[in-house]
Amino acid sequence: MGSWGFSIVGGYEENHTNQPFFIKTIVLGTPAYYDGRLKCGDMIVAVNGLSTVGMSHSALVPMLKEQRSKVTLSVISWPGSLV
């Protein structure tokens, strides 16, 4: 498996700002695209049950890439519905 097919922005950064993680883009023809539930702008609140609050971008990206066959994202999809 190459990619889940989405990019993210946000997280705890070096300048000590803690921003939520958001889905930035979804790539055509990828698992995220075919699944159809993720939308650009969705806020990721947990990955496989682990809260993303206070997590750095550099910690979340490898965690997502390590998942080979399944990843469970808890997201808030606007206008504020938990998906």
RORO-391923 format. One record per residue (C-alpha): residue number from 1; residue in one letter; x, y, z. Coordinates in steps of 0.1 Angstrom, whole numbers. Example, Ala and Ser with C-alpha at 12.3 -4.5 7.8 and 13.67 -1.06 7.14 Angstrom:
2
<r 1,a,<123,-45,78>>;
<r 2,s,<137,-11,71>>;
END
This chain:
83
<r 1,m,<0,0,0>>;
<r 2,g,<14,34,-9>>;
<r 3,s,<-7,61,5>>;
<r 4,w,<-41,65,22>>;
<r 5,g,<-46,94,-3>>;
<r 6,f,<-50,125,19>>;
<r 7,s,<-27,152,32>>;
<r 8,i,<-30,170,65>>;
<r 9,v,<-21,203,80>>;
<r 10,g,<-18,214,116>>;
<r 11,g,<-4,200,149>>;
<r 12,y,<19,212,176>>;
<r 13,e,<47,231,159>>;
<r 14,e,<81,244,169>>;
<r 15,n,<67,279,176>>;
<r 16,h,<46,262,203>>;
<r 17,t,<12,268,186>>;
<r 18,n,<-11,239,189>>;
<r 19,q,<-34,237,159>>;
<r 20,p,<-59,209,152>>;
<r 21,f,<-52,186,123>>;
<r 22,f,<-72,191,92>>;
<r 23,i,<-76,172,60>>;
<r 24,k,<-60,194,34>>;
<r 25,t,<-64,174,2>>;
<r 26,i,<-78,141,-10>>;
<r 27,v,<-61,125,-40>>;
<r 28,l,<-82,111,-68>>;
<r 29,g,<-81,73,-71>>;
<r 30,t,<-69,66,-36>>;
<r 31,p,<-85,47,-7>>;
<r 32,a,<-96,80,9>>;
<r 33,y,<-112,90,-23>>;
<r 34,y,<-130,57,-30>>;
<r 35,d,<-142,55,7>>;
<r 36,g,<-159,89,2>>;
<r 37,r,<-163,98,39>>;
<r 38,l,<-134,122,44>>;
<r 39,k,<-138,157,31>>;
<r 40,c,<-113,186,28>>;
<r 41,g,<-115,206,60>>;
<r 42,d,<-125,177,83>>;
<r 43,m,<-107,179,116>>;
<r 44,i,<-89,148,128>>;
<r 45,v,<-94,143,165>>;
<r 46,a,<-81,107,169>>;
<r 47,v,<-62,80,150>>;
<r 48,n,<-70,44,160>>;
<r 49,g,<-84,58,192>>;
<r 50,l,<-54,79,201>>;
<r 51,s,<-62,116,206>>;
<r 52,t,<-43,140,183>>;
<r 53,v,<-45,168,208>>;
<r 54,g,<-10,182,214>>;
<r 55,m,<5,159,188>>;
<r 56,s,<31,172,164>>;
<r 57,h,<28,170,127>>;
<r 58,s,<61,151,126>>;
<r 59,a,<46,125,150>>;
<r 60,l,<12,120,132>>;
<r 61,v,<25,116,97>>;
<r 62,p,<47,85,104>>;
<r 63,m,<20,70,126>>;
<r 64,l,<-4,72,96>>;
<r 65,k,<22,58,72>>;
<r 66,e,<29,28,96>>;
<r 67,q,<-7,16,92>>;
<r 68,r,<-6,-10,64>>;
<r 69,s,<-42,-23,59>>;
<r 70,k,<-65,-3,81>>;
<r 71,v,<-66,30,99>>;
<r 72,t,<-95,44,119>>;
<r 73,l,<-99,82,119>>;
<r 74,s,<-122,100,142>>;
<r 75,v,<-130,133,125>>;
<r 76,i,<-154,163,129>>;
<r 77,s,<-169,170,96>>;
<r 78,w,<-184,205,94>>;
<r 79,p,<-209,217,102>>;
<r 80,g,<-198,199,133>>;
<r 81,s,<-210,163,129>>;
<r 82,l,<-188,135,143>>;
<r 83,v,<-180,110,116>>;
END
